[in-house]
Amino acid sequence: MKRFLLILTIGLLWNAFAHARAEEQRRGKDMLQKLCAGCHAIGRTGASPNRLAPPFRSFSETKLYDSDFLQRLQDGYSSIHPSMPTFRFNKEDAEEVVSYLKSIQEPSKPK
């Protein structure tokens, strides 16, 4: 009986974690839809409306897993591209955006 309760508890906790993660990623996607989808493809498929803007699913793992990237989103992320505005996110929003971006990345190609 104790083993069953332990397994049930772990299952419930995992389900709660997965739900929270999905909600976090949904909020991140919503922010990117509002702010970035005019130029960038923000989903797992599709071309960017601006051919010069890379699809977000092609970001390198190095960029997304770099702690500086999260901080740059909070400090004011901008590009060398002159028509790209600067975006500033609070910590929670930046974490949601990064969580979503990690979820859509294309698999690494073998070298």
C-alpha angles and dihedrals in degrees: 000000000000090000091052092050091048092051091046091050092049090048092050092048091048091050091050090049092049091049092050091048092050091050091048091051092047090055091048091051091048091054092049090047091056098041108029113019092089088074109011133058101238100184138070091270141025138064124279113256087230107054090210093056113087119231109255091233089068097061111126119250087235091063096047097044094046109105089216090065092061090048092047090055088055096043094048121287116223138159136222085245104106097218096051112100122222115256126200123194131188116239096265093047091047091052091050092050092049091047090053093045091052090052095057102043118130115242115268113262116236114251 
